[in-house]
Amino acid sequence: MNAKNIATIGSGCVACGCCVNACPKNAIQIHLGILARVDGETCVGCGQCANRCPAAIITVLERVASR
């Protein structure tokens, strides 16, 4: 995994699926029909999901390297 950034989804997700449809890497799935989850191994941090989220709760953060 060499992506520099990763998307994170805050509270308030209504599972509308806009982020799922926007993600070019298919890194986001709707979990239990109630919220979206980002697969950290697949997400490249492009921000397309954040741009499409009607609730504006997705943030793209700098990935922290594990030790």
Beta strands, then each sheet from edge to edge (+ up, - down):
strand 1: 5-9
strand 2: 28-31
strand 3: 35-38
strand 4: 58-62
sheet 1: 1+ 4-
sheet 2: 2+ 3-
end
